[in-house]
Amino acid sequence: MNPIKASLKYPQVTLSVVFLAVALGIYSLLTMPRREDPKITIRTGLVVAFFPGANSAQVEDQVTRKIEQYLFGYAEVRKEKTYSTTRDGAVVINVELEENVKNPDVFWSKLRHDLNQAKVLDLPQGVQGPILNTDFGDTVALLIGVESDQLSYTELSDYLKRIEDGLRTNKAVSKIRRYGEQKEQITITASSQQLAQYGIKWTQVVQVLQAQNAIKATGNVKTDESQVPLYAQGFYNTEHEVANQVIGTTPTGAVIRLGEVATIKREYTDPTSTISVDGHPALMLSVEMQEGNNIVQFGDQVAAKLAEIQQNLPSSIKLTTVVNQPQVVQRSVSDFIREFFLAIVSVVIVTIILLPFRIAAVAAMAIPVTVAVTFALLHTFGIELHQVSLAALIVVLGMVVDDAIVIADNYVELLDEGVERWTAAWRSATDLVVPVLTATATIIASFLPMVILTGSVGEFIFSLPVTVSIALASSFIVAMLLTPFLCYTFIKKGLHQAIDAVDKPTKPKKKSLLDYMQDGYDKAIGWCIDHRTATLIVAVVSIAASGLLFKGIRQKFFPAAERNQFVVEVWMPTGTKVEKTNQAVARLENLIKKDKKVENYASFVGTSAPRFYYNFSPEPPVTNYGQLLINTHTDAETEALAEELTEKVAAAVPDGSPRVRLMQQGALTIAPVEVRIVGNDLRELKRLGTQIQAIVRKAPGSALVRTDFKEDYYGVGIALKDEANRLGFTTSGVATSIYTGFSGAPISVLYEGDQPVNLVLRLDEESRRNFTDLENTYINSPVTGNSVPLRQIATLRPEWQTGRIMHRNGVRTLTVQAETHQNTLPSEVLKAIQPQIANIRLPVGYSIQYGGEDENRKATFSQMVGALGISLVLIFLILLFQFRNLKESLVVMASIPLSLFGALLGLLITGNPFGFTAFMGLISLSGIVVRNAIILVDYANELIRKGMDIRTAAMEAGKRRLRPIFLTTMAAAIGVVPMILSGSPMWSPLASVLAVGVIFSMVTALLVIPVLFVMTVKTKEEAIAYQAS
């Protein structure tokens, strides 16, 4: 049986299925997992190796190059995106995997195992690592600051553990990590001269302490009945016991205790990093959520637990949620859902205004049913609610009512022709199955190829074409099976059925908007058919004008994220102590402390906040780096404050390199403007870098220009004299002695429960203040046993070292980086500097490359052009299968280029730049605009089959299809208006392209397509022959 007739014949079944679908849709909407953005696979890992005592050049030659060569042997490693940072004593390699690696964890596990072998085979002795870190790719749901001005770090750590234990009771909690903890140590300090007075050597102290505090097997005693284990005791439990340790005797036989010749003090280790919240010392707790949970509900559960825990904490402890992803998701999803329902109301209102109430009501009823079915299917297929899936629903909302409008319009037309209601009901859908299915398929074909986009951009946008396809398929089914039933039930007569002149005298009928449009169109289409050449000239001019219009539109491929959160970073000169970096961060804090736009802020010195946004990449720990994570009250305040700080940060930290960093959508970029200089010689790279920096600084709108090599740093080489060899001193021995004396070396461990406390040996502060103290430091010879001052066996040589050496794809690459002011786009800065950079004469073997947004745009642009090409091919094939006629298929395809001017005009009117989502809008528009041409050409063919001549058929097709084309166009345009009005930098460009593009294409479809149809199908006989074939 015809399913359309079945839905009419069995209304109880039809209604039951509808109510079940709506119920499932509501249930899905309430229970679907929510998140801010789609889940992005992080394909980046860090390979870290430490080479204490080596300068950056030594690390590069002996460690970096070897690890890079080893890594590049794996096919999974994306070489051109892999870069390394080599600095004094360490190297960090950011390893990027190819986009076809679907499960990075499997590769990371293999690489972690293989790197252990690489260390044994290739790296020099003394290298620590390489260590693979993949956890930095995890995104935290909550970052909680635990602050107190009264408690010590040790006391605060105890409470931090209690909070962690309380949160772990939630089954949805995944990983919890602690940040900012400061370890205690017992420091033993003395001067070489003081020890020498007592005849005590450093090695003697080390040997005694290690021997006394070592756990050794003591054996057991066997009795007749049992075997009793023995345990040697006397290990250190307190620093007082350490001070009482006998380390030698005087010539008179008196014992010498360690406390008599050294100072023993419990203290915190010299901090390499600190964290504060709103200017108060703090520790941090990051909380991650298990996949598949509703993050909004998760946030409520954690908030309730924290409130409960807070009641049992001292009043001096304050808990501050610095990163609250559940709250961000709640706000984001709520905003989109509000826009979504506003769009529903808008579409319903425009339908009611333009159609008689009963017809409008029937068409509008398709919207909630289609939406409910869509939500149910999205939940079934595991698609979560986030900005992309919700944006897709808003985009498609105006289209889901199109099928219902066309079928309802056909129903009343059949009634006007005198067809009985039952027959009109099933014929209203049956007669249009093929054209409506074709039109729906073309729109799906325009969206669906976006699934071929790869990498993080592909994962980000994947749910949009899938959601649109599901929604359109649902709307087709609802229109075919429910709309005829609703028409039969609620619409009893057509719009123009004759009224008995005797019983009901006619009255002058007031013309509607559609009537006035119909009158105007009847005249316009006649003129266009009679003046075909002029019409085509205007059409071609509009296409050509699109190119000129495009040049006047600004371009920004990915906008900033809509978050009330941003960061300010500062790099101090290489080698800066953490205390001085802290002072620089404090000066940055002073810029925002009293600003009313700031809700709260957290400061990280010597380290970075963990990843709290999908494309925010934390910096590796280093003492000359600082970061402020700032929360404002609204997204608008974030933009305003970020712009203000961009002007102020350089003056606040003149001795550093600060930058203001908004969270960005799309692929990760270190800076929006990047100029890369590839070459081998460090001096030449720096020279060219300085030259290009000067060019970039002069470009209008550029800000915070710097290079990733950072500043050179000052070091001192210790060159051993010939006498050192004669006295038995070695480079390694001297280095160890100096390291122990000036930096401190752990020699043993004291345990307090499960907490280790290191015993650290070093010179007292008076003996390690400057280079003179270094020269006077006594070094013990392992051969003679004698101690001599360092100046006797070595010479100090001041040296400048390269701050950082960057490699990209294994080759030295210096990158000039720059930010832009709020009203300046990266493409505009690049346009200003490229001609000048092109005039630079490069030495042989050197090249210039552009990264940043430009690199990401080109990489994604090529994929999107491919998606557009596939869309056009699919649309053409669908048309060819429907019309079975090449000429008519090409006529319909002509509506695509004719829509370009309107699409770009939409961007110009709204002031939106051309970027990723605007390009998506162009791809989507290609299927939407074809729909109108399909409906028009299909009806013209029907009229020709009935014997009408081509010219009249083309005109009548336009006149008859004006109403459904206008209604569906306005529904599609009005549906995305709330998205335009929201001002979203991400989605407003797409909505602008669609809204103005579909309206402009409606005009071209109604006026130009009939002209092309008449000019293409020459004779009535030829047209009939086409249809017969």
LUMMAR-931116 format. One record per residue (C-alpha): x, y, z. Coordinates in pm, whole numbers, padded with zeros to 5 digits, always signed. Each point is the difference from the previous one (the first is absolute). Example, Ala and Ser with C-alpha at 12.3 -4.5 7.8 and 13.67 -1.06 7.14 Angstrom:
2
+01230-00450+00780 +00137+00344-00066 
***
This chain:
1029
+00000+00000+00000 +00104+00354-00067 +00143+00117+00337 -00154+00344-00050 -00345-00155-00042 +00068-00224+00299 +00073+00299+00223 -00336+00145-00102 -00189-00328+00031 +00130-00082+00351 +00003+00334+00184 +00028-00159+00346 +00324-00172-00100 +00131+00322-00155 -00075+00207+00310 +00140-00264+00235 +00328-00008-00189 +00013+00380+00001 -00061+00024+00376 +00263-00269+00065 +00252+00184-00217 -00067+00331+00179 +00037-00169+00341 +00331-00157-00103 +00118+00335-00130 -00081+00179+00325 +00169-00277+00201 +00309+00020-00222 +00020+00379+00032 -00006-00026+00380 +00248-00286+00032 +00248+00052-00286 +00361+00063+00110 +00099+00364-00030 +00332+00168-00066 +00124+00334-00129 +00171-00134-00311 +00016-00337-00177 +00257-00243+00134 +00331+00057-00174 +00266-00270-00013 +00324+00149+00129 +00271-00143-00223 +00283+00182+00172 +00244-00141+00252 +00310+00137+00169 +00334-00178-00004 +00217+00154+00271 +00365-00067+00077 +00233+00166+00250 +00377+00031-00036 +00118+00183+00316 +00313+00204-00054 -00030+00020-00379 -00060+00331-00177 -00264+00036-00272 +00245-00076-00284 +00122-00318+00170 -00356-00114+00068 -00090+00065-00363 +00289-00201-00143 +00010-00289+00245 -00367-00043+00094 -00249+00192-00213 +00120-00112-00343 +00024-00363+00107 -00349-00012+00147 -00147+00182-00303 +00170-00240-00239 -00140-00289+00199 -00353+00145+00011 -00006+00074-00372 +00046-00370-00065 -00364-00054+00095 -00256+00038-00279 -00256+00123+00255 +00204+00311+00085 -00099+00310-00197 +00345+00142-00061 -00093+00343-00134 -00208+00071+00312 +00251-00141+00251 +00222+00261+00160 +00258+00002+00278 +00114+00255+00257 +00362-00043+00110 +00124+00200+00295 +00259-00011+00273 +00001-00358+00132 -00327-00115-00156 -00193-00064-00316 -00377-00016-00051 -00126-00150-00326 -00364+00059-00094 -00086-00312-00199 -00299+00034-00230 -00159-00314-00142 -00148-00042-00346 -00370+00071-00024 -00076-00359-00102 +00114-00125+00341 -00339-00068+00157 +00122-00141+00333 +00308+00194+00110 +00022-00186+00333 +00104-00319-00178 +00287+00178-00174 +00104+00186+00315 +00024-00330+00186 +00223-00143-00271 +00216+00315-00013 +00038+00009+00379 +00144-00351-00008 +00226+00068-00297 +00141+00323+00146 +00143-00192+00293 +00204-00200-00249 +00099+00320-00184 +00150+00136+00323 +00223-00302+00044 +00111-00013-00363 +00053+00361-00104 +00007+00261+00275 +00306+00105+00200 +00050-00092+00362 -00164+00243+00242 -00314+00055-00208 -00318-00040+00202 -00275-00133-00220 -00132+00023-00263 -00340+00009+00170 -00325-00004-00195 -00279+00215+00144 -00344-00042-00154 -00208+00103+00302 +00034+00368-00087 -00260-00061-00273 -00271-00071+00261 -00250+00283+00042 -00108+00081+00354 -00365+00050+00091 +00072+00195+00316 +00305+00179+00138 -00043+00076+00368 +00225+00238+00190 +00058-00073+00370 +00139+00323+00147 +00103+00118+00345 +00219+00278+00133 +00037-00162+00343 +00083-00365-00063 +00331-00143-00116 +00030-00194-00323 +00027-00323+00199 -00322+00071+00189 -00173+00109-00319 +00112-00323-00171 -00164-00205+00275 -00333+00174-00059 +00047-00034-00375 +00019-00378+00042 -00321+00003+00203 -00176+00190-00277 +00135-00246-00256 -00122-00298+00205 -00344+00158+00026 -00027+00058-00375 +00112-00353-00089 -00326-00136+00141 -00171+00130-00317 -00001-00281-00258 +00009+00252-00287 +00337+00134+00117 +00287-00118-00219 +00344+00143+00084 +00084+00237+00283 +00336+00173+00003 +00165+00235+00249 +00199+00309-00098 +00217+00246+00188 +00105-00223+00289 +00335+00095+00158 +00214-00282+00138 +00179+00021+00332 +00365-00093+00038 +00259-00006+00275 +00288+00218-00112 +00351-00053+00133 +00216+00304-00065 +00359+00083+00094 +00304+00175-00141 +00301-00186-00136 +00225+00197+00233 -00200-00096+00308 +00011-00368-00088 +00372+00026-00070 +00060+00139+00349 -00137-00324+00147 +00173-00217-00256 -00337-00107-00146 -00056-00052-00373 -00331+00017-00183 +00043-00359-00118 +00036-00109+00363 -00331+00164+00093 -00176-00162-00295 +00133-00347+00081 -00103+00017+00368 -00353+00128-00069 -00065-00252-00276 +00132-00289+00208 -00208+00093+00304 -00325+00052-00192 +00011-00296-00240 -00236-00295+00036 +00196-00324-00029 -00093-00362+00033 +00077-00108+00360 -00084-00367-00031 -00190-00211+00250 +00036-00223+00301 -00111-00362-00027 -00135-00158+00314 -00130-00349+00051 -00351+00107-00087 +00027+00304-00224 +00204+00234-00210 +00006+00354+00141 +00091+00287-00238 +00235+00271+00120 -00022+00371-00081 +00277+00251+00056 -00135+00322+00147 +00137+00343+00065 -00107+00174-00320 -00050+00374+00012 -00348+00115+00097 +00064+00369+00064 +00252+00266-00094 +00119-00002+00366 +00116-00358-00040 +00189+00105-00310 +00170+00282+00193 +00109-00243+00274 +00168-00235-00247 +00369-00054+00080 +00210+00062-00310 +00354-00011+00144 +00229+00068+00294 +00250+00267+00097 +00372-00078+00054 -00082-00020+00370 -00265-00265-00058 -00307+00222+00050 -00291-00085-00232 -00107+00247-00265 -00372+00014-00067 -00142+00126-00327 -00190+00279+00174 +00329+00143+00129 +00150+00059-00342 -00314+00053-00212 -00341+00158+00017 -00289-00244-00026 -00330+00157-00096 -00340-00127-00116 -00123+00220-00287 -00176-00011-00333 +00202-00076-00310 +00103+00301-00206 -00325+00052-00195 +00013-00054-00374 -00367+00095-00029 -00273+00166+00205 -00376+00041-00032 -00231+00264+00143 -00370+00082-00027 -00108+00363+00014 +00346+00083+00133 -00007-00256+00285 +00231-00307+00021 -00190-00306-00114 +00008-00359-00110 -00204-00132-00290 -00212-00307-00056 -00103-00096-00354 -00298-00229-00050 -00076-00188-00322 -00327-00171-00087 -00055-00350-00131 -00116-00004-00363 -00373-00045-00065 -00128+00198+00299 -00202+00319-00003 +00256+00263+00094 -00266+00244+00125 -00132-00256+00246 +00358-00090+00088 +00072+00363+00082 -00305+00019+00229 +00111-00315+00183 +00355+00126+00052 -00126+00343+00112 -00225-00164+00259 +00287-00215+00126 +00235+00299+00023 -00262+00191+00200 -00021-00295+00237 +00380-00023+00031 +00034+00377+00055 -00206-00030+00319 +00267-00227+00151 +00295+00218-00100 +00154+00278+00211 -00140+00345-00070 +00344+00108-00123 -00028-00229-00303 -00187+00126-00303 -00102-00214-00299 -00014+00182-00335 -00104-00168-00323 +00238+00148-00254 -00112-00216-00293 -00364-00107-00002 -00063-00187-00322 -00349-00121+00109 -00104+00363+00044 +00145+00094-00340 -00186-00288-00165 -00323+00087+00181 +00019+00359-00121 +00102-00095-00354 -00265-00269-00043 -00267+00220+00159 +00082+00285-00238 -00020-00231-00301 -00323-00161+00118 -00148+00346+00054 +00100+00098-00354 -00136-00332-00123 -00346+00049+00149 +00002+00364-00106 +00068-00123-00352 -00293-00243+00028 -00229+00283+00108 +00130+00223-00280 -00063-00264-00266 -00348-00071+00132 -00086+00371+00008 +00120+00065-00355 -00192-00306-00120 -00319+00121+00168 +00044+00352-00138 +00051-00118-00359 -00254-00283-00006 -00361-00040+00110 -00007-00110+00362 -00109-00361-00050 +00256-00064-00271 +00270+00172+00202 -00093-00201+00309 +00023-00327-00194 +00342+00090-00139 +00124+00128+00337 -00104-00321+00178 +00271-00179-00196 +00268+00197+00185 -00034-00137+00356 -00054-00353-00125 +00306+00017-00227 +00210+00154+00275 -00108-00270+00247 +00084-00278-00244 +00336+00165-00068 +00089+00019+00371 -00096-00366+00045 +00219-00107-00293 +00293+00219+00108 -00012-00162+00345 -00017-00345-00161 +00307+00069-00214 +00196+00136+00297 +00017+00362-00113 +00024+00236+00297 -00149+00343+00050 +00263+00265-00062 +00039+00317-00200 +00047-00178-00334 -00296-00241+00021 -00227+00276+00130 +00120+00242-00267 -00081-00266-00258 -00356-00026+00135 -00045+00377-00023 +00136+00005-00356 -00228-00281-00114 -00308+00117+00189 -00131+00218-00280 +00050-00286-00244 -00187-00270+00195 -00327+00183-00054 +00061+00032-00377 -00129-00345-00090 -00312+00049+00209 -00067+00338-00162 +00038-00139-00352 -00232-00293+00073 -00261+00215+00180 +00012+00245-00290 -00049-00283-00249 -00295-00130+00205 -00192+00329-00012 +00085+00033-00371 -00155-00339-00063 -00308+00104+00200 -00025+00313-00215 +00006-00226-00305 -00302-00184+00138 +00177-00315+00119 -00175-00179+00288 +00166+00048+00345 +00116-00360+00053 +00148-00021-00345 +00154+00345+00032 +00158-00105+00332 +00185-00306-00128 +00077+00156-00338 +00143+00314+00165 +00295-00208+00115 +00004-00280-00256 +00017+00236-00298 +00301+00177+00152 +00197-00292+00141 +00265+00014-00272 +00060+00379-00018 -00017+00043+00379 +00228-00298+00058 +00238+00133-00264 -00001+00348+00155 +00061-00147+00347 +00275-00224-00135 +00176+00294-00166 +00010+00192+00329 +00132-00306+00181 +00254-00043-00279 +00121+00355+00053 +00060-00052+00372 +00110-00363+00020 +00339+00031-00179 +00121+00208+00294 +00060-00331+00179 +00314-00042-00214 +00173+00282+00190 +00280-00152+00205 +00186+00084+00317 -00130+00213+00283 -00201+00220-00239 -00171-00307-00145 -00083-00134+00346 -00125+00342+00105 -00244+00033-00289 -00093-00369-00050 -00329+00020+00190 -00130+00290-00214 -00051-00189-00330 -00121-00308+00190 -00253+00202+00202 -00124+00184-00309 -00035-00327-00193 -00194-00164+00284 -00227+00304+00035 -00073+00023-00374 -00065-00372-00031 -00236+00027+00299 -00178+00299-00154 -00054-00191-00324 -00156-00294+00183 -00218+00227+00214 -00112+00197-00306 -00087-00315-00193 -00182-00189+00276 -00135+00261+00243 -00066+00316-00204 -00259-00163-00234 -00187-00128+00307 +00004+00347+00158 -00114+00159-00325 -00291-00244-00030 -00097+00061+00364 +00021+00378+00023 -00032+00143-00353 -00345-00044-00149 +00022+00220-00306 +00248+00166-00232 +00099+00362-00017 -00190+00091-00318 -00297-00237-00009 -00304+00162-00166 -00274+00124+00230 -00360-00020-00104 -00080+00346-00127 -00369-00033+00092 +00028-00132+00353 +00314+00194+00090 +00043+00325-00189 +00361+00072-00079 +00178+00285+00169 +00315+00170-00114 +00284-00206+00148 +00285+00185+00170 +00328-00082-00164 +00269-00168+00207 +00376+00054-00020 +00027-00311-00214 -00265+00136-00239 +00197+00322-00050 +00317-00203-00050 -00178-00219-00249 -00115+00301-00203 +00351+00147-00004 +00158-00331-00090 -00243-00063-00286 +00121+00322-00163 +00367-00058+00079 +00019-00354-00136 -00170+00110-00321 +00259+00273-00049 +00290-00236+00073 -00127-00261-00247 -00041+00270-00265 +00346+00149+00076 +00203-00313+00048 +00336+00145-00099 -00031+00293+00237 -00105-00236+00280 +00300-00224-00057 +00235+00297-00014 -00125+00117+00339 +00044-00356+00134 +00357-00025-00130 +00083+00344+00135 -00123-00107+00346 +00233-00300-00011 +00293+00218-00108 -00086+00254+00268 +00032-00277+00257 +00373-00008-00061 +00028+00375+00057 -00218-00025+00307 +00222-00275+00144 +00305+00226-00017 -00173+00250+00224 -00081-00253+00272 +00245-00051+00286 +00130-00352+00057 +00047-00180+00330 -00013-00375-00022 -00073-00080+00365 -00126+00253+00257 +00070+00022+00371 -00202-00230+00223 -00301+00146+00176 +00127-00038+00355 +00017+00227+00302 +00358-00115+00046 +00342+00080-00142 +00367-00012+00098 +00289+00241+00020 +00342-00157-00041 +00345+00142+00062 +00345-00130-00093 +00287+00148+00195 +00360-00025-00126 +00141-00351+00004 +00146-00088+00338 -00222+00239+00197 -00062-00119+00354 -00354-00098+00092 -00006+00282+00258 +00058+00264-00267 -00257-00160-00231 -00240+00016+00294 +00063+00374+00026 -00082+00041-00369 -00324-00195+00042 -00085+00214+00302 +00031+00312-00218 -00242-00158-00247 -00236-00080+00288 -00001+00367+00096 -00153+00080-00340 -00311-00208+00075 -00036-00016+00379 -00249+00284+00027 -00164-00044-00339 -00372-00063+00047 -00009-00215-00310 +00213-00264+00175 -00186-00272+00190 +00314-00181+00119 +00346-00090-00122 +00273-00253+00063 +00374+00055-00040 +00247-00267-00104 +00371+00074+00030 +00252-00248-00139 -00281-00218-00128 -00327+00018-00194 -00365-00075+00064 -00099-00350-00112 -00192-00033-00327 -00346+00146+00064 -00100+00059-00363 +00040-00241-00287 +00258+00204-00189 +00178+00158+00296 +00344-00156+00025 +00171+00026+00342 +00360+00120+00009 +00271-00229+00143 +00127+00111+00343 +00281+00258-00012 +00091+00269+00255 -00014+00294-00241 -00365-00059-00101 -00311+00142+00166 -00370-00013-00078 -00320+00166+00116 -00329-00184-00053 -00270+00269+00016 -00375-00052+00032 -00238+00283-00083 -00376+00023+00042 -00093-00008-00371 +00148-00079-00340 -00019+00368-00097 +00199+00099+00308 +00266-00254-00098 +00047+00165-00339 +00004+00351+00150 +00247-00085+00278 +00225-00199-00234 +00021+00297-00235 +00081+00234+00289 +00273-00228+00130 +00153-00043-00344 +00084+00370+00015 +00132-00012+00359 +00190-00326+00060 +00316+00100-00187 +00040+00313+00213 -00072-00196+00319 +00275-00255-00071 +00259+00182-00215 +00268-00259+00080 -00217-00291-00116 -00211-00114-00294 -00366+00001+00103 -00299-00082-00218 -00377-00011+00037 -00149-00323-00127 -00368-00055-00074 -00124-00355-00037 -00031-00084-00370 -00234-00226-00194 +00136-00248-00250 +00352-00136-00025 +00260+00100+00257 +00226+00291-00088 +00278+00137+00219 -00044+00347-00152 -00242+00132-00265 +00290+00140-00208 +00310-00215-00045 +00293+00048-00237 +00239-00297+00006 +00362+00025-00110 +00152-00337-00084 +00377-00034-00009 +00305-00144+00173 +00221+00278+00142 -00126+00144+00329 +00153+00344-00057 -00155+00034-00343 -00339-00115+00129 +00013+00261+00277 +00106+00272-00246 -00288-00075-00232 -00233-00028+00298 +00095+00348+00118 -00059+00138-00351 -00343-00162-00031 -00100+00106+00352 +00058+00362-00102 -00227-00046-00303 -00277-00164+00203 +00015+00267+00274 -00067+00271-00259 -00306-00180-00139 -00326+00172+00106 -00184-00204+00263 +00291-00223+00103 +00079-00043+00369 +00241-00184+00231 +00250-00096-00269 +00268-00251+00111 +00191-00310-00110 -00021-00350+00141 +00380-00018+00045 -00040+00239+00295 +00298+00199+00130 +00353-00134+00023 +00103-00075+00357 +00318+00055+00199 +00189-00306+00122 +00339-00078+00147 +00222-00277-00125 +00232-00173+00250 +00314-00101-00192 +00234-00235+00189 +00371+00083-00002 +00276-00252-00064 +00068-00003+00372 -00346-00148+00060 +00099-00314-00186 +00324-00025+00196 -00187+00023+00331 -00252-00264-00103 -00302+00224-00068 -00248-00093-00273 -00267+00206-00175 -00272-00222+00143 +00136+00021+00354 +00034+00377-00009 -00352+00038-00143 -00148-00222+00271 +00176+00189+00277 -00110+00340-00128 -00356-00122-00057 -00020-00135+00354 +00144+00318+00149 -00199+00259-00195 -00324-00175-00097 -00020-00266+00268 -00012-00376-00048 -00229-00248+00177 +00214-00254+00185 -00264-00195+00194 -00371-00012+00079 -00189+00032+00327 -00350-00152-00004 -00296+00143+00190 -00260-00266-00061 -00028-00026-00378 +00144+00346-00058 +00371+00015-00093 +00207+00296+00121 +00337+00038-00170 +00321+00072+00189 +00173+00260-00217 +00364+00099+00031 +00126+00339-00120 +00227+00290+00087 -00136+00267+00229 -00135+00316-00159 +00305+00205+00093 +00219-00235-00204 -00198+00009-00326 -00096+00361-00063 +00214+00084-00303 +00274-00115-00236 +00273+00084+00251 -00157-00248+00240 -00008-00250-00286 +00373+00044-00063 +00073-00041+00372 -00205-00318+00035 +00214-00293+00111 -00013-00311-00216 +00109-00338+00135 +00231-00210-00220 -00112-00362-00029 +00365-00105-00061 +00204+00192+00259 -00277+00064+00248 +00108+00363+00027 -00232+00300-00042 +00098+00301-00208 -00192+00315-00102 -00160-00010-00343 +00211+00294-00124 +00312-00215+00034 -00120-00264-00245 -00247+00183-00227 -00068+00326-00183 -00342+00165-00022 -00096+00109-00354 -00316+00212-00052 -00193-00113-00311 -00318+00097-00178 -00227-00291-00093 -00301-00016-00230 -00317+00023+00209 -00195-00259-00194 +00068-00187-00321 -00316-00092-00185 -00029-00282-00253 -00294-00062-00227 +00000-00319-00202 +00349-00061+00143 +00143+00323-00147 +00099+00318+00182 -00287+00245-00035 -00028+00345+00156 -00358+00130+00012 -00096+00365+00026 -00332+00009+00182 -00252+00280+00041 -00344+00065+00144 -00251+00239-00152 -00219+00272+00144 -00369-00077+00037 -00108+00184-00314 +00282-00137-00214 -00013-00342-00160 +00312-00217-00040 -00056-00014-00376 +00025+00381-00014 +00333+00004+00185 +00128-00276-00226 -00109+00189-00309 +00198+00303+00119 +00325-00183+00077 +00024-00263-00273 +00114+00234-00283 +00279+00142+00221 +00113-00343+00119 +00002-00122-00360 +00260+00269-00079 +00248-00136+00257 +00297-00171-00165 +00041-00335+00170 +00330-00189+00013 +00020-00329-00186 -00173-00275+00197 -00240+00232+00183 -00375+00033-00054 -00302+00187+00136 -00322-00176+00099 -00324+00134+00148 -00173-00170+00291 -00270+00110+00242 -00349+00055-00132 +00123+00013-00360 +00136-00354+00020 -00317-00136+00157 -00217+00182-00250 +00184-00144-00298 -00003-00352+00143 -00374+00008+00072 -00089+00204-00309 +00129-00269-00235 -00212-00261+00177 -00308+00221-00015 +00049+00061-00372 +00004-00378-00033 -00321-00024+00202 -00160+00265-00222 +00108-00190-00310 -00151-00324+00131 -00322+00186+00088 -00031+00136-00352 +00063-00341-00155 -00256-00168+00226 -00259+00269-00067 +00058-00029-00374 -00037-00379+00007 -00320+00025+00202 -00140+00248-00252 +00110-00215-00291 -00176-00303+00145 -00319+00197+00056 -00023+00190-00328 +00194-00252-00211 +00095+00302-00204 +00337+00175-00004 -00134+00337-00112 -00263+00025+00273 +00247-00118+00262 +00240+00277-00099 -00283+00256+00005 -00076-00096+00361 +00372+00002+00089 +00021+00357-00133 -00186+00115+00309 +00315-00066+00208 +00231+00266-00148 -00298+00235-00018 -00025-00011+00380 +00361+00107+00063 -00067+00373-00011 -00272-00029+00264 +00217-00217+00224 +00288+00247-00002 -00240+00292+00031 -00121-00158+00324 +00352+00016+00143 +00040+00360-00112 -00332+00111+00152 +00062-00167+00336 +00369+00096+00012 +00111-00359+00046 +00333-00122-00140 +00035-00285-00246 +00127-00304+00186 -00054-00364+00073 -00372+00013+00079 -00069+00247-00282 +00160-00250-00239 -00221-00268+00155 -00293+00225-00074 +00099+00018-00368 +00025-00379-00020 -00338-00038+00170 -00159+00265-00218 +00081-00198-00313 -00257-00264+00097 -00258+00238+00141 -00026+00224-00307 -00026-00297-00236 -00317-00100+00182 -00196+00296-00137 +00117-00065-00355 -00094-00368+00026 -00357+00083+00105 -00032+00252-00282 +00149-00212-00281 -00188-00312+00111 -00334+00182-00022 +00091+00153-00337 +00065-00351-00134 -00336-00112+00134 -00173+00282-00187 +00188-00083-00320 -00113-00361+00027 -00357+00130+00017 +00055+00173-00333 +00092+00353+00100 +00264+00182-00205 +00342+00057+00153 -00024+00377+00048 -00338-00018+00168 +00107-00303+00206 +00306+00183+00130 -00204+00306+00093 -00283-00198+00157 +00243-00214+00196 +00150+00314+00151 -00343+00144+00077 -00130-00325+00152 +00313-00068+00206 +00045+00360+00118 -00196-00060+00319 +00177-00319+00123 +00341+00131-00108 -00055+00331+00179 -00131-00170+00314 +00280-00256+00024 +00260+00267-00070 -00132+00231+00269 -00021-00287+00246 +00364-00091-00066 +00113+00363+00026 -00202+00088+00310 +00111-00320+00171 +00363+00116+00018 -00074+00364+00089 +00033-00066+00378 +00347-00136-00069 +00090+00320-00187 -00139+00217+00277 +00197-00195+00261 +00317+00148-00149 +00184-00329+00041 +00337+00040-00175 -00008-00372-00077 -00353-00048-00136 -00123+00342-00103 +00203-00010-00328 -00162-00331-00097 -00347+00132+00079 +00068+00321-00195 +00102-00197-00308 -00309-00219+00019 -00258+00270+00082 +00090+00247-00274 +00120-00270-00236 -00331-00189-00008 -00202+00321-00045 +00217+00115-00290 -00005-00347-00154 -00381+00000+00022 -00008+00303-00225 +00246-00149-00248 -00176-00336+00003 -00339+00157-00076 +00130+00236-00270 +00315-00149-00153 -00068-00373+00013 -00320+00027-00216 +00200+00200-00254 +00276-00262-00010 -00264-00272-00026 -00161+00165-00303 +00334+00061-00169 +00123-00354+00067 -00311-00201-00100 -00047+00130-00353 -00325-00155-00114 -00306-00162+00145 +00074-00321-00190 +00355-00010+00138 -00129+00053+00351 -00251-00283-00032 +00275-00223-00142 +00216+00076+00304 -00283-00092+00235 -00076-00318-00188 +00364-00107+00019 
***
